[in-house]
Amino acid sequence: MSRRLAALLVPVLLAVAGCTAADPGEARPAATRAERPSPFADCAALTRAPASAAAAPAGTQGEPLPELSLSCFTGGAPVALRDVRGPAVINIWASWCPPCRKELPAFQRLSERSAGRFQVIGVNSRDSRSSAQSIGEDFGVRFPMLVDQGDALQRALNRNALPLTLFVDADGRVRHTDASGALDDATLADLVRRHLGVQVAA
């Protein structure tokens, strides 16, 4: 093909290509692959008291949960923390935090052993949705998960450490805040007994 013929064909080919290319301003079609289903439970039950909730143990009253609303990982209306019905164990975690990842399976087992006497709730903090989703899938975490895209809850609690676990009594008051590092089954069972008055097998 001569150079002259090639020079004549190039503008024609570019014009054809320009007609078929998508306009950069146009909305791109939605991905054909469906979004993976969430491994976590929805948050609808969080504002209902557990089926056989224990009464708040006697002793010094704690502080109420902060006046803060957080999104549910599965969607729906935001959940006001003051509306969460205790007793509850609230674990604040992130996928990039090694001790958080280490203790998550223990929280899942605690949730399975709660037998309707208390709730186990996660709060995913300063994390990406895809990373939290992957950890939930890999570790088989199924309890309800709230999302704190910044660190609003930690700031409201004047705490900066992760992981952070709150033990909330039936009156919605924080009886104990634990920031000691990765918790195991025996330590969790002991903390639930001491601060929520519920016996759980370790």
Buried (B, 14 or more C-beta within 10 A) or exposed (E): EEEEEEEEEEEEEEEEEEEEEEEEEEEEEEEEEEEEEBBBBBBEBBEEBBEEBBEBBEEEEBEEBBEBBBBBBBEEEEBBBEEBBBBBBBBBBBBEBEBBBBBBBBBBBBBEBBEEBBBBBBBBBBBEEEEBBBBBBEBEBBBBBBBBEEBBBBEBBEBEBBBBBBBBBBBBBBBBBBBEBBBEBEBBBEBBBBBBBBEBEB
